[in-house]
Amino acid sequence: MDAYRRGDWKVLRLPEPFGNGEWQLYDLSADPGEVNDLAAEHPEMVDELATAWEGYARDNGVIKPDEPVAYGKPASAGKF
């Protein structure tokens, strides 16, 4: 998962099978539940925030897993 926030704007990219692998954009002031993807309406904001994420990841040595990981999802239902 890649995510970057600036002010009320948040850009998010979830790899398959957890998402479609495309950047999504949310205005958290109007949509704190991240229900309405605004990427199509604001492609310039998507580009700006995605570029900022890439710079952050490069500058801070972010290491991404080779395979998508469902962080926070229990390994098996009903077991702790």
LINJOUR-V156652 format. One record per residue. N is the residue number from 0. SS is DSSP state (a for helix, b for strand, c for the rest). PSI is psi in whole degrees, 0 to 359 (999 if undefined). OMEGA is omega as a letter, one per 40 degrees, with the letter a starting at -180 (none if undefined). Layout:
N;SS;PSI;OMEGA
N;SS;PSI;OMEGA
This chain:
0;c;138;i
1;b;136;i
2;b;145;i
3;b;139;a
4;b;138;i
5;b;114;a
6;c;232;a
7;c;353;a
8;b;139;i
9;b;132;i
10;b;141;a
11;b;137;i
12;b;119;i
13;c;129;i
14;c;159;i
15;c;144;e
16;c;6;a
17;c;343;i
18;c;193;a
19;c;2;i
20;c;359;i
21;c;154;i
22;b;137;i
23;b;152;a
24;b;134;a
25;b;142;i
26;b;100;a
27;c;338;i
28;c;328;a
29;c;342;a
30;c;68;a
31;c;342;i
32;c;0;i
33;c;56;a
34;c;323;a
35;c;104;i
36;c;120;a
37;c;14;a
38;c;318;a
39;c;328;a
40;c;338;a
41;c;61;a
42;a;330;i
43;a;324;i
44;a;321;i
45;a;311;i
46;a;316;a
47;a;312;a
48;a;324;i
49;a;320;i
50;a;320;i
51;a;319;i
52;a;313;a
53;a;320;i
54;a;317;i
55;a;312;a
56;a;317;i
57;a;311;a
58;a;333;a
59;c;7;i
60;c;40;i
61;c;129;i
62;c;124;a
63;c;146;i
64;c;153;i
65;c;328;a
66;c;148;i
67;c;141;a
68;c;135;i
69;c;79;i
70;c;137;i
71;c;354;i
72;c;125;a
73;c;145;i
74;c;322;i
75;c;140;a
76;c;140;i
77;c;353;i
78;c;144;i
79;c;999;none
